[in-house]
Amino acid sequence: MDLLAAMRIYVRVVERGNMSRAARDLGIGQPAVSERIERLEQHLGVKLLRRSTRVVSCTDEGKLFYERCKQIVAATDEACAAVSHPDLAQLRGVIRIAAPQGLGETVLPRILLGIREQHPQLDIDLILNDRMVDPVTEGVDISLRLGQLGEGSFTARRLGHVRRVLVASPAYLERCGIPAHPDELIAHPFIRVMGLFGDGMLRLLDGQTPVSAPVSPAISVSHWRPVHELLIAGAGIGVLQEPVCADAIECGQLVRVLPHYTVPGFELNALCARPVPSRTRVIMSVLEKEIPASLDRLSAISV
């Protein structure tokens, strides 16, 4: 049995929580993954995983073995890279990046294109969702997350601050009037992403002073893009992350509402499982340079 290959498979199964998903990641069949895990358990003489119809979970021995396997696989990759690609001029393999939808759809494509141009033998998987993705448990190399990080055995690096803006179309404001004070927002239909402003209150800052303004949610959607399109079409007033609406502000499709108030934004962090392999460190260095520059550029054009 190729013990190292079996350990790689085991690590991916644990991180994905499902043999079928692990098999897709590894490019092999699900029966082959199951067979390798069974042979690994027979070789060790212990049960590593509890299996159900859809998910797997670690036994106590399986958790300990996973932690050691993770370290061994990472160390092996480091050793191979040190002798075969000491300058890491050409990265190979697959790197998996999880990111929020807005950032992933507007900021990351140009950056990923640059990475691919520099490293054409590196394949990139980009997974977009707005929930917290733990790189340790969900099998990604880098997880870009907005807001509070929570607990986890990962390392985090701050990449910047994603601003949010209160906007509407000029046609809507001409038709329905321009709010002069936060209290006047309640008279306007509020367009929102589900999960935000669910209590009917919009938190603003007047300088450093917190202000809470009541709003009247009229349309709630599960993705930022319909909010963006509805606001341009004149459906009401809403909040968007600056990266997704900077171009619309620059060309006059949207304008800021209550521009002397600030909608609190989100801290952006990159999460990586420890230890961090050389390949991941290289990509992280690119993200640490390019993402803050992109956010600054978007802030400049949306003023």
Rosetta silent file (secondary structure, phi, psi, omega in degrees, C-alpha in Angstrom):
SEQUENCE: MDLLAAMRIYVRVVERGNMSRAARDLGIGQPAVSERIERLEQHLGVKLLRRSTRVVSCTDEGKLFYERCKQIVAATDEACAAVSHPDLAQLRGVIRIAAPQGLGETVLPRILLGIREQHPQLDIDLILNDRMVDPVTEGVDISLRLGQLGEGSFTARRLGHVRRVLVASPAYLERCGIPAHPDELIAHPFIRVMGLFGDGMLRLLDGQTPVSAPVSPAISVSHWRPVHELLIAGAGIGVLQEPVCADAIECGQLVRVLPHYTVPGFELNALCARPVPSRTRVIMSVLEKEIPASLDRLSAISV
SCORE:     score description
SCORE:     0.000 S_00000001
   1 L     0.000  134.402  173.836    0.000    0.000    0.000 S_00000001
   2 L   -78.160   97.748 -172.724    1.199    3.505   -0.858 S_00000001
   3 H   -64.505  -41.165 -179.016    0.849    4.891    2.663 S_00000001
   4 H   -64.277  -42.465  178.231    1.458    8.527    1.726 S_00000001
   5 H   -62.368  -39.805  178.529   -1.159    8.407   -1.042 S_00000001
   6 H   -64.853  -37.735  178.431   -3.626    6.843    1.385 S_00000001
   7 H   -65.659  -39.780  176.801   -2.897    9.587    3.910 S_00000001
   8 H   -60.495  -44.536  179.352   -3.581   12.251    1.275 S_00000001
   9 H   -63.268  -43.493 -178.861   -6.915   10.643    0.490 S_00000001
  10 H   -61.444  -43.964  179.339   -7.766   10.343    4.175 S_00000001
  11 H   -58.783  -45.125 -178.447   -6.984   14.028    4.797 S_00000001
  12 H   -67.196  -37.399  177.570   -9.232   15.098    1.945 S_00000001
  13 H   -62.442  -45.077  179.776  -12.091   12.833    3.091 S_00000001
  14 H   -62.500  -43.746 -176.548  -11.943   14.290    6.595 S_00000001
  15 H   -69.940  -31.519  179.934  -11.816   17.858    5.297 S_00000001
  16 H   -91.401  -17.463  176.961  -14.692   17.367    2.877 S_00000001
  17 L    70.079   13.068 -174.192  -16.772   15.233    5.251 S_00000001
  18 L  -163.126  131.573 -176.263  -17.925   13.068    2.383 S_00000001
  19 H   -69.655  -33.876 -179.896  -16.209   10.448    0.242 S_00000001
  20 H   -66.027  -44.101  178.905  -17.930   11.479   -2.986 S_00000001
  21 H   -64.842  -40.703  177.941  -16.826   15.108   -2.648 S_00000001
  22 H   -62.260  -40.333  179.758  -13.291   13.991   -1.766 S_00000001
  23 H   -62.542  -41.555  178.435  -13.253   11.706   -4.819 S_00000001
  24 H   -63.369  -42.619  178.971  -14.254   14.598   -7.104 S_00000001
  25 H   -60.215  -39.664 -173.477  -11.516   16.779   -5.629 S_00000001
  26 H   -87.620  -10.525  179.324   -8.921   14.041   -6.141 S_00000001
  27 L    73.241   28.751  177.161  -10.091   13.046   -9.602 S_00000001
  28 L  -129.170  170.395 -178.473  -10.679    9.387   -8.716 S_00000001
  29 L   -76.050  152.457  178.756  -13.751    7.231   -8.252 S_00000001
  30 H   -62.819  -38.466  177.283  -15.673    7.084   -4.980 S_00000001
  31 H   -61.496  -34.990  179.002  -15.251    3.278   -4.712 S_00000001
  32 H   -66.975  -38.258  177.185  -11.470    3.747   -4.942 S_00000001
  33 H   -63.240  -47.502 -179.825  -11.559    6.283   -2.111 S_00000001
  34 H   -60.471  -41.867 -179.030  -13.631    3.957    0.070 S_00000001
  35 H   -65.293  -40.166  179.103  -11.322    1.026   -0.691 S_00000001
  36 H   -64.490  -40.204  179.819   -8.202    3.050    0.192 S_00000001
  37 H   -66.055  -41.580  179.162   -9.699    4.129    3.517 S_00000001
  38 H   -63.201  -42.125  178.711  -10.677    0.558    4.376 S_00000001
  39 H   -66.838  -35.152  177.712   -7.173   -0.693    3.579 S_00000001
  40 H   -65.234  -42.280  178.620   -5.679    2.124    5.649 S_00000001
  41 H   -64.440  -40.909  177.738   -7.842    1.149    8.631 S_00000001
  42 H   -63.670  -40.832  179.069   -6.840   -2.501    8.210 S_00000001
  43 H   -62.433  -40.470 -177.808   -3.167   -1.509    8.033 S_00000001
  44 H   -83.770  -23.382 -178.371   -3.448    0.538   11.233 S_00000001
  45 L    75.976   22.706  178.114   -5.743   -1.881   13.028 S_00000001
  46 L  -138.599  158.381  174.603   -8.114    0.920   14.143 S_00000001
  47 L   -87.490  121.828 -178.062  -11.355    2.459   12.992 S_00000001
  48 L   -95.073  -34.127 -172.652  -10.674    5.966   11.673 S_00000001
  49 E  -128.320  145.070  167.495  -14.095    7.034   10.400 S_00000001
  50 E   -98.049  126.088 -175.062  -17.738    6.660   11.318 S_00000001
  51 E  -107.605  138.325  167.982  -19.732    6.322    8.097 S_00000001
  52 L  -126.669 -173.070 -175.499  -23.331    7.252    7.370 S_00000001
  53 L   -66.608  -28.181 -174.520  -25.170    7.485    4.072 S_00000001
  54 L  -121.833  -29.446 -174.058  -24.033   11.048    3.390 S_00000001
  55 L  -130.818  161.712  172.809  -21.286   12.109    5.769 S_00000001
  56 E  -124.831  153.040  176.065  -18.310   10.714    7.606 S_00000001
  57 E  -139.695  156.212 -175.060  -16.886   11.770   10.962 S_00000001
  58 E   -82.746  142.571  164.043  -13.690   10.916   12.788 S_00000001
  59 L   -75.249  174.456  177.401  -13.322    8.558   15.697 S_00000001
  60 H   -59.677  -42.772  177.393  -10.996    9.747   18.460 S_00000001
  61 H   -65.339  -36.098  179.631   -8.170    7.794   16.828 S_00000001
  62 H   -65.408  -36.774  177.440   -9.174    9.230   13.468 S_00000001
  63 H   -64.020  -45.293  179.543   -8.889   12.818   14.750 S_00000001
  64 H   -63.309  -43.157 -178.864   -5.391   12.201   16.053 S_00000001
  65 H   -65.511  -37.738  178.380   -4.358   10.466   12.838 S_00000001
  66 H   -60.447  -46.869 -178.538   -5.791   13.317   10.738 S_00000001
  67 H   -60.182  -42.532  179.635   -3.738   15.948   12.583 S_00000001
  68 H   -69.818  -40.579  178.796   -0.535   13.947   12.097 S_00000001
  69 H   -61.025  -42.370 -179.831   -1.339   13.154    8.454 S_00000001
  70 H   -57.471  -44.192  179.762   -1.968   16.826    7.719 S_00000001
  71 H   -66.153  -41.765 -177.558    1.486   17.709    9.008 S_00000001
  72 H   -67.047  -44.040  179.930    3.175   14.864    7.120 S_00000001
  73 H   -63.021  -43.749  179.414    1.489   15.671    3.800 S_00000001
  74 H   -63.881  -42.223  179.873    2.357   19.361    4.115 S_00000001
  75 H   -65.018  -37.418  177.753    5.969   18.548    5.031 S_00000001
  76 H   -64.029  -43.937  178.139    6.242   16.199    2.054 S_00000001
  77 H   -62.072  -40.398  178.444    4.950   18.873   -0.314 S_00000001
  78 H   -62.017  -44.435 -178.216    7.429   21.357    1.160 S_00000001
  79 H   -64.318  -42.639  179.496   10.322   18.925    0.671 S_00000001
  80 H   -64.273  -42.561 -179.734    9.374   18.194   -2.937 S_00000001
  81 H   -64.985  -35.097 -176.235    8.992   21.879   -3.747 S_00000001
  82 H   -64.861  -33.556 -176.668   12.355   22.701   -2.180 S_00000001
  83 H   -99.196  -30.249 -176.985   14.277   20.405   -4.506 S_00000001
  84 H   -92.591  -29.205  179.911   12.164   20.393   -7.670 S_00000001
  85 L  -140.968   67.183 -173.520   11.067   24.051   -7.700 S_00000001
  86 L   -61.809  -27.992  179.238   13.290   25.897   -5.249 S_00000001
  87 L   -97.211   -0.508 -179.843   12.295   29.329   -6.520 S_00000001
  88 L    53.358   32.831 -179.262    8.616   28.360   -6.918 S_00000001
  89 L   -64.580  -34.335  178.976    8.726   30.005  -10.339 S_00000001
  90 L  -126.516  107.307  177.340    6.106   27.551  -11.609 S_00000001
  91 L   -80.828  148.059  179.945    3.454   26.365   -9.192 S_00000001
  92 L  -131.302  167.159  177.120    1.644   23.124   -9.977 S_00000001
  93 E    93.604 -155.629 -176.821   -1.379   21.260   -8.727 S_00000001
  94 E  -123.335  135.075  171.002   -4.688   22.668   -7.484 S_00000001
  95 E  -120.391  131.531 -176.557   -5.321   25.500   -5.047 S_00000001
  96 E  -106.621  125.509 -178.254   -8.816   25.920   -3.614 S_00000001
  97 E  -122.467  126.942  173.405   -9.963   29.400   -2.607 S_00000001
  98 E  -103.618  140.277 -175.928  -13.241   30.189   -0.849 S_00000001
  99 E  -150.812  156.133  172.896  -14.509   33.773   -1.017 S_00000001
 100 L   -63.740  155.001 -173.484  -17.622   35.896   -0.420 S_00000001
 101 H   -61.728  -50.643 -175.976  -19.855   36.273   -3.448 S_00000001
 102 H   -60.497  -49.109  179.809  -19.427   40.003   -4.037 S_00000001
 103 H   -63.712  -42.196 -177.090  -15.658   40.003   -3.667 S_00000001
 104 H   -67.695  -27.850 -177.188  -15.319   36.781   -5.646 S_00000001
 105 H   -90.835  -20.414 -174.373  -17.374   38.059   -8.565 S_00000001
 106 H  -115.563  -36.391 -174.362  -15.905   41.550   -8.882 S_00000001
 107 L   -99.423  -42.326 -171.616  -12.380   41.698   -7.422 S_00000001
 108 H   -71.782  -33.971 -176.165  -10.926   38.205   -7.679 S_00000001
 109 H   -53.468  -45.571 -179.940  -11.304   37.366  -11.403 S_00000001
 110 H   -64.260  -38.445 -179.681   -8.640   39.859  -12.508 S_00000001
 111 H   -68.294  -42.431  179.123   -6.304   38.729   -9.722 S_00000001
 112 H   -65.867  -34.966  176.115   -6.790   35.037  -10.533 S_00000001
 113 H   -60.938  -42.242  178.004   -6.131   35.761  -14.203 S_00000001
 114 H   -64.050  -38.669  177.944   -2.804   37.289  -13.205 S_00000001
 115 H   -63.891  -43.758 -179.867   -1.941   34.253  -11.081 S_00000001
 116 H   -65.704  -36.125  178.541   -2.729   31.901  -13.966 S_00000001
 117 H   -64.727  -35.112  179.630   -0.627   33.960  -16.376 S_00000001
 118 H   -81.261  -31.376 -176.742    2.334   33.650  -14.012 S_00000001
 119 L  -130.272   74.126 -174.355    1.675   30.004  -13.094 S_00000001
 120 L   -65.488  -15.214  178.776   -0.085   28.341  -16.073 S_00000001
 121 L   -94.208    4.035  177.318    0.310   24.858  -14.571 S_00000001
 122 E   -96.285  125.153  175.146   -1.587   25.822  -11.411 S_00000001
 123 E   -94.473  141.957 -176.385   -5.308   24.993  -11.403 S_00000001
 124 E  -121.849  126.656  169.927   -7.594   27.182   -9.283 S_00000001
 125 E  -104.696  121.750  178.737  -10.909   26.198   -7.714 S_00000001
 126 E  -111.577  118.519 -178.076  -12.918   29.246   -6.566 S_00000001
 127 E  -111.106  119.935 -175.240  -15.835   28.511   -4.227 S_00000001
 128 E  -108.325  124.869  168.783  -18.204   31.433   -3.608 S_00000001
 129 L  -164.832  162.730 -175.240  -20.555   31.760   -0.664 S_00000001
 130 L  -100.998   12.449  176.852  -21.168   34.257    2.105 S_00000001
 131 L   -96.055  169.792  177.954  -20.923   31.913    5.051 S_00000001
 132 L   -72.148  124.016  177.556  -17.890   31.217    7.211 S_00000001
 133 L  -113.501  115.746  179.971  -15.649   28.603    5.565 S_00000001
 134 L   -85.813  117.664 -177.692  -13.104   26.995    7.884 S_00000001
 135 L   -64.438  -22.428 -178.821  -10.047   25.958    5.838 S_00000001
 136 L   -73.191  -41.287 -172.816   -9.231   23.230    8.346 S_00000001
 137 L   -99.035  -13.633 -173.726  -12.552   21.401    8.096 S_00000001
 138 L  -117.131   11.818  167.917  -13.715   22.192    4.560 S_00000001
 139 L    70.372   26.912  173.524  -10.673   21.359    2.477 S_00000001
 140 L  -105.268  156.013  179.146   -9.797   24.767    1.049 S_00000001
 141 L   -84.974  -38.873  179.919   -6.300   26.228    0.968 S_00000001
 142 E  -135.610  132.281  177.383   -7.327   29.866    1.457 S_00000001
 143 E  -120.855  114.907  177.020  -10.618   31.190    2.823 S_00000001
 144 E   -91.197  121.152 -172.788  -11.358   34.890    2.309 S_00000001
 145 E  -131.776  144.738  177.328  -13.862   35.978    4.923 S_00000001
 146 E  -102.330  140.090  173.560  -15.655   39.185    5.880 S_00000001
 147 L    84.663 -153.205 -175.672  -16.400   40.179    9.482 S_00000001
 148 L   -65.036  139.855 -175.716  -15.913   38.163   12.641 S_00000001
 149 L   -90.285  -30.035 -174.731  -13.718   35.092   12.281 S_00000001
 150 L    74.815 -165.841 -177.136  -14.865   32.952   15.182 S_00000001
 151 L   -96.946  151.396  177.002  -12.789   30.106   16.562 S_00000001
 152 L   169.738  157.914 -178.870  -10.626   27.688   14.597 S_00000001
 153 L   -91.904   54.369  179.573   -7.147   26.218   14.289 S_00000001
 154 E  -120.695  165.700  171.633   -6.258   28.468   11.346 S_00000001
 155 E  -104.306  141.253 -175.946   -3.932   31.383   10.780 S_00000001
 156 E  -123.046  139.430  175.404   -5.497   34.679    9.660 S_00000001
 157 E  -126.525  130.251 -179.828   -4.037   37.614    7.763 S_00000001
 158 E   -76.022  131.514 -179.475   -5.849   40.917    7.393 S_00000001
 159 E  -109.079  -10.998  179.773   -6.239   42.013    3.765 S_00000001
 160 E   146.479 -163.606 -176.933   -8.145   45.228    4.205 S_00000001
 161 E  -129.259  125.991  178.593  -11.551   46.755    4.807 S_00000001
 162 E   -96.391  112.602 -178.347  -14.551   46.346    2.518 S_00000001
 163 E   -79.062  155.629  173.676  -16.670   49.481    2.672 S_00000001
 164 E  -122.407  150.142 -177.244  -20.436   49.563    2.252 S_00000001
 165 E  -134.358  146.633  175.253  -22.497   52.393    0.786 S_00000001
 166 E   -92.940  120.895 -171.027  -26.132   53.487    0.889 S_00000001
 167 E  -137.661  162.199  171.955  -27.228   54.102   -2.695 S_00000001
 168 E  -156.548  168.322  177.461  -30.153   54.724   -5.020 S_00000001
 169 L   -82.434  149.650  176.313  -30.596   55.672   -8.657 S_00000001
 170 H   -57.514  -36.837 -179.248  -30.800   59.379   -9.598 S_00000001
 171 H   -64.410  -40.658  179.017  -34.177   58.706  -11.263 S_00000001
 172 H   -63.771  -45.731 -177.455  -35.585   57.211   -8.051 S_00000001
 173 H   -66.159  -34.185  177.005  -34.410   60.141   -5.929 S_00000001
 174 H   -67.654  -35.938 -177.817  -35.812   62.638   -8.418 S_00000001
 175 H   -77.998  -39.101 -170.382  -39.160   60.855   -8.350 S_00000001
 176 H  -111.947   -5.354  178.431  -39.404   60.116   -4.620 S_00000001
 177 L    96.955  152.077 -178.175  -37.223   62.750   -2.982 S_00000001
 178 L   -98.989  119.894  176.840  -33.773   62.743   -1.393 S_00000001
 179 L   -61.547  132.878  178.628  -33.628   61.786    2.310 S_00000001
 180 L  -100.938  -13.814 -176.782  -31.923   64.523    4.294 S_00000001
 181 L  -146.077  148.135 -179.955  -31.806   62.630    7.596 S_00000001
 182 H   -53.319  -32.665 -179.032  -31.612   58.902    8.543 S_00000001
 183 H   -63.907  -20.547 -178.115  -35.104   59.049   10.049 S_00000001
 184 H   -80.896   -9.207 -179.391  -36.510   59.765    6.582 S_00000001
 185 H   -64.149  -27.989 -176.718  -35.354   56.385    5.217 S_00000001
 186 H   -61.096  -22.046 -178.574  -38.442   54.701    6.669 S_00000001
 187 H   -84.183   -1.437 -176.439  -40.553   56.404    3.983 S_00000001
 188 L  -116.434  142.950  174.172  -38.631   54.697    1.175 S_00000001
 189 E   -62.823  132.089 -176.671  -38.708   51.038    0.020 S_00000001
 190 E  -107.528  126.489 -178.336  -35.531   49.360    1.217 S_00000001
 191 E  -103.896  127.803 -171.797  -33.914   46.698   -0.995 S_00000001
 192 E  -141.880  160.948  168.533  -31.715   44.220    0.873 S_00000001
 193 E   -84.839  136.345  179.702  -29.805   40.966    0.812 S_00000001
 194 L   -55.981  141.291 -179.739  -31.450   38.332    3.018 S_00000001
 195 L    94.544  -12.188  178.443  -29.876   38.038    6.440 S_00000001
 196 L  -111.633  140.030  176.932  -29.007   41.740    6.622 S_00000001
 197 L    58.378   33.429 -178.245  -31.068   44.395    8.415 S_00000001
 198 L   -66.893  -20.579  178.723  -33.553   41.751    9.471 S_00000001
 199 L   -88.543    5.610  178.230  -34.545   43.792   12.534 S_00000001
 200 L    76.609   18.101 -179.453  -35.626   46.702   10.335 S_00000001
 201 E  -125.839  136.191  174.731  -32.768   48.929   11.487 S_00000001
 202 E  -106.602  119.317  178.770  -29.864   50.347    9.489 S_00000001
 203 E   -86.717  127.511  179.280  -26.785   51.113   11.600 S_00000001
 204 E  -127.000  167.955  173.103  -24.878   54.204   10.491 S_00000001
 205 E  -123.373  128.300  171.727  -22.038   56.312   11.807 S_00000001
 206 E  -102.064   90.472 -167.088  -22.175   60.093   12.026 S_00000001
 207 L    70.377 -113.714  174.821  -18.437   60.569   12.341 S_00000001
 208 L  -105.481    3.606 -175.572  -17.780   58.297   15.308 S_00000001
 209 E   -92.905  121.283  178.050  -21.330   58.527   16.665 S_00000001
 210 E   -68.103  139.827  177.085  -23.572   55.477   16.074 S_00000001
 211 E  -133.661  133.330  176.452  -26.979   56.203   14.568 S_00000001
 212 E  -110.722  124.495 -178.235  -29.794   53.675   14.092 S_00000001
 213 E  -116.968  128.522  176.116  -32.289   54.398   11.334 S_00000001
 214 E   -70.977  140.054  177.406  -35.514   52.439   10.814 S_00000001
 215 L  -128.752  162.629 -177.826  -35.982   51.064    7.312 S_00000001
 216 E  -119.174   90.088 -178.311  -38.864   49.379    5.524 S_00000001
 217 E   -58.366  125.326 -179.197  -37.644   46.258    3.673 S_00000001
 218 E  -108.020  -38.928  179.047  -39.619   45.941    0.438 S_00000001
 219 E  -135.725  129.636  177.895  -37.635   43.335   -1.514 S_00000001
 220 E  -123.607  130.340 -178.445  -35.225   40.770   -0.034 S_00000001
 221 E  -130.849  165.441 -174.052  -33.068   38.536   -2.216 S_00000001
 222 L   -93.363    1.878 -177.198  -30.406   35.906   -1.583 S_00000001
 223 L  -144.692  149.399 -175.799  -27.678   37.443   -3.771 S_00000001
 224 H   -67.234  -29.301 -171.151  -26.247   40.933   -4.175 S_00000001
 225 H   -64.693  -44.858  175.352  -26.689   41.184   -7.946 S_00000001
 226 H   -60.040  -34.346  175.713  -30.517   41.472   -8.019 S_00000001
 227 H   -60.703  -46.628  178.372  -30.215   44.154   -5.333 S_00000001
 228 H   -56.019  -48.516 -177.021  -27.754   45.988   -7.576 S_00000001
 229 H   -69.598  -38.588  178.665  -30.058   45.730  -10.606 S_00000001
 230 H   -64.454  -39.755  178.907  -33.192   46.694   -8.664 S_00000001
 231 H   -66.897  -42.033  176.749  -31.513   49.778   -7.275 S_00000001
 232 H   -62.015  -35.863 -179.415  -30.324   50.863  -10.730 S_00000001
 233 L   -75.709   -6.349  176.615  -33.872   50.303  -12.007 S_00000001
 234 L    90.197   26.976 -177.640  -35.223   52.681   -9.351 S_00000001
 235 L   -77.742  -18.216 -178.100  -36.908   50.220   -6.999 S_00000001
 236 L   161.228 -151.375 -179.227  -35.778   52.002   -3.843 S_00000001
 237 E  -117.998  145.178  179.173  -32.784   52.584   -1.585 S_00000001
 238 E  -160.870  175.135 -179.172  -30.333   49.938   -0.396 S_00000001
 239 E  -110.547  132.991  175.429  -26.860   49.069    0.856 S_00000001
 240 E  -130.936  151.242  170.884  -24.198   47.460   -1.330 S_00000001
 241 E   -67.565  140.619 -175.174  -20.581   46.578   -0.763 S_00000001
 242 H   -55.459  -41.180 -179.062  -18.414   49.163   -2.490 S_00000001
 243 H   -58.562  -29.638 -175.353  -16.652   46.681   -4.830 S_00000001
 244 H   -87.423  -12.554 -177.375  -19.944   45.639   -6.443 S_00000001
 245 H  -125.276    3.039 -178.009  -21.291   49.154   -7.083 S_00000001
 246 H   -58.516  -43.603 -179.021  -18.202   51.332   -7.645 S_00000001
 247 H   -64.342  -40.271 -179.838  -18.575   51.191  -11.438 S_00000001
 248 H   -66.486  -34.738  176.552  -22.290   52.077  -11.246 S_00000001
 249 H   -69.427  -42.114 -178.169  -21.478   55.064   -9.027 S_00000001
 250 H   -62.171  -38.482 -177.485  -18.701   56.206  -11.323 S_00000001
 251 L   -91.508    2.732  173.850  -20.951   56.174  -14.392 S_00000001
 252 L    87.472    6.262  176.846  -23.886   57.802  -12.576 S_00000001
 253 L   -71.757  -29.855  176.096  -26.274   54.844  -12.483 S_00000001
 254 L  -129.662  151.610  174.365  -26.221   55.012   -8.683 S_00000001
 255 E  -132.279  155.782  178.617  -25.516   57.853   -6.269 S_00000001
 256 E   -72.204  141.295  174.694  -24.784   57.880   -2.568 S_00000001
 257 L  -107.972  138.917 -176.164  -27.640   58.598   -0.204 S_00000001
 258 L    49.927   57.507 -172.234  -26.888   60.463    3.056 S_00000001
 259 L   -64.146  -16.642  179.248  -23.220   60.771    1.997 S_00000001
 260 L   -83.267   -4.670  175.009  -22.206   62.404    5.291 S_00000001
 261 L  -106.096  153.936 -179.397  -23.087   59.175    7.122 S_00000001
 262 E  -116.161  133.687  169.753  -21.080   55.946    6.924 S_00000001
 263 E   -87.849  118.341 -179.390  -22.428   52.412    6.701 S_00000001
 264 E   -54.612  135.052 -179.922  -20.012   50.272    8.757 S_00000001
 265 E   -96.929 -157.248 -175.961  -18.110   47.880    6.517 S_00000001
 266 E  -128.005  140.790  169.769  -16.356   44.573    7.095 S_00000001
 267 E   -73.795  139.152  179.133  -12.798   43.567    7.861 S_00000001
 268 E  -109.722  124.788  179.645  -11.448   41.184    5.219 S_00000001
 269 E  -126.341  152.221  172.453   -9.157   38.359    6.322 S_00000001
 270 E  -107.913  126.081 -178.131   -7.492   35.429    4.598 S_00000001
 271 E  -108.237  136.099  176.037   -7.591   32.172    6.563 S_00000001
 272 E  -134.565  144.847  174.444   -5.201   29.274    6.019 S_00000001
 273 E   -72.521  147.083  176.145   -4.859   25.953    7.797 S_00000001
 274 L   -94.786  143.584   -7.384   -1.608   25.428    9.707 S_00000001
 275 L   -73.714  157.548 -176.700    1.053   24.618    8.637 S_00000001
 276 L   -92.843  115.405 -179.973    0.888   26.790    5.498 S_00000001
 277 L   -64.287  159.604 -178.906    2.470   25.059    2.454 S_00000001
 278 H   -57.899  -43.274 -178.547    4.871   26.986    0.219 S_00000001
 279 H   -59.611  -42.833  179.241    2.397   27.044   -2.687 S_00000001
 280 H   -66.566  -37.670  178.695   -0.269   28.598   -0.485 S_00000001
 281 H   -62.802  -38.340  178.696    2.198   31.162    0.857 S_00000001
 282 H   -62.868  -47.130 -179.888    3.038   32.237   -2.697 S_00000001
 283 H   -66.011  -38.089  177.651   -0.620   32.765   -3.574 S_00000001
 284 H   -60.036  -39.822 -179.580   -1.204   34.509   -0.251 S_00000001
 285 H   -63.292  -35.870  176.978    1.569   36.980   -1.056 S_00000001
 286 H   -66.813  -46.639 -179.176   -0.199   37.821   -4.325 S_00000001
 287 H   -63.355  -38.903  179.820   -3.555   38.296   -2.579 S_00000001
 288 H   -64.616  -27.135  178.191   -1.981   40.447    0.147 S_00000001
 289 H   -86.984  -46.312 -169.175   -0.637   42.767   -2.537 S_00000001
 290 H   -81.494  -38.780 -176.254   -3.452   42.790   -5.075 S_00000001
 291 H   -65.491  -49.446  177.319   -6.637   42.801   -2.981 S_00000001
 292 H   -58.447  -38.693  178.556   -5.849   45.947   -0.930 S_00000001
 293 H   -62.933  -40.672  178.607   -4.783   47.720   -4.139 S_00000001
 294 H   -65.909  -42.228  179.200   -8.066   46.744   -5.817 S_00000001
 295 H   -63.892  -40.450  178.164  -10.145   47.899   -2.837 S_00000001
 296 H   -64.047  -41.440 -179.714   -8.305   51.249   -2.793 S_00000001
 297 H   -63.644  -42.471 -179.399   -8.873   51.692   -6.531 S_00000001
 298 H   -67.428  -36.292  176.955  -12.585   50.983   -6.210 S_00000001
 299 H   -64.192  -38.326 -178.276  -12.899   53.398   -3.292 S_00000001
 300 H   -66.303  -39.422 -175.765  -11.239   56.116   -5.354 S_00000001
 301 H   -82.689  -14.187 -177.572  -13.572   55.761   -8.338 S_00000001
 302 L   -98.498    1.968 -179.901  -16.773   55.540   -6.242 S_00000001
 303 L   -67.165    0.000    0.000  -16.231   58.771   -4.302 S_00000001
